[in-house]
Amino acid sequence: MSNAPLNGNNMTRILIAGMLLAVVGVGSFVLIWGMMGSAGVANLPRLLVSMCIPPAIIALIMGVYILVTRSKADD
């Protein structure tokens, strides 16, 4: 197996991870938008919160992944 960063196996894993993160981002946007709408929140705060929370969720997922894989690599 090659150590090149973009070999076939790595590219497939990267694409799958990117698609999953995109689904998480869109899904959390729709979920937050709907929950805040049913709570009667005005459109501007709904939009701002719905646009800011999903990237934070994605960053949290990526941070945990990096911390977990780094700790395994150190062992």
N, C-alpha and C positions, 0 to 999 in steps of 0.2 A: 504494500500500500504506500502511496506517495505522501510525502509531507507537505506538498503544495497546499496553500491555504484554500484554494478553490477547486479541489478535485471533485469528481462526481458525487461521492458520498457526502462530503461537506456541503456542497451546493444544495443537495436535496434536503438535508437537515436544516440549512439556513432558510430555504424557501418555506418549508413546513412551519418552522418557528415564526417566521414573519407573517404567514397567513393566520396562525393561531393568535398572535398578538394583535393583528388587525381585527379579527373577529371579537376578541376581548374588548378592544377599544370601541368598536361600533356598538357592540352589545351593551357595554356599560353606558355609553352615551344615550342610547335609546331607553334603557332602564331608568337612568337618572332623570331624563327629560319627562318620561311618563309619570314617574313617582312625584316629581315636583309639580307637574301639571295637575295631577289629581289632588295635590295638597293646596292648590289655588295660588301658587306662586306666579308673579308676573313674568312675562316673556323674557325680558332682558336678564334678570338674575338667573332664570332657568337656563338660558343660553350660555351665560358666562360660567356657571358652575358645571354644566354639562360638557363644556369644551375644556375645562381645566382639570377635572377629576380623572378622566380616562388616561391622559398622558402620565399622570402621577401613578396610576395603577400599573401601567405598563413599565414605568421606571422602577417601581417597587418589585415587580416580577423579575425584571432583568437584574436588579441589584441582588436579590436573593439567589438567583441562578449563578451569578458570578461568584458570590461568597461561598456557595455550596461547592461549585466546581473547583475553586481555588483551594479550599480546605481538603478536598479529595486529592488534588494534585500534589499537595505538600506531604501527604502520607507516604 
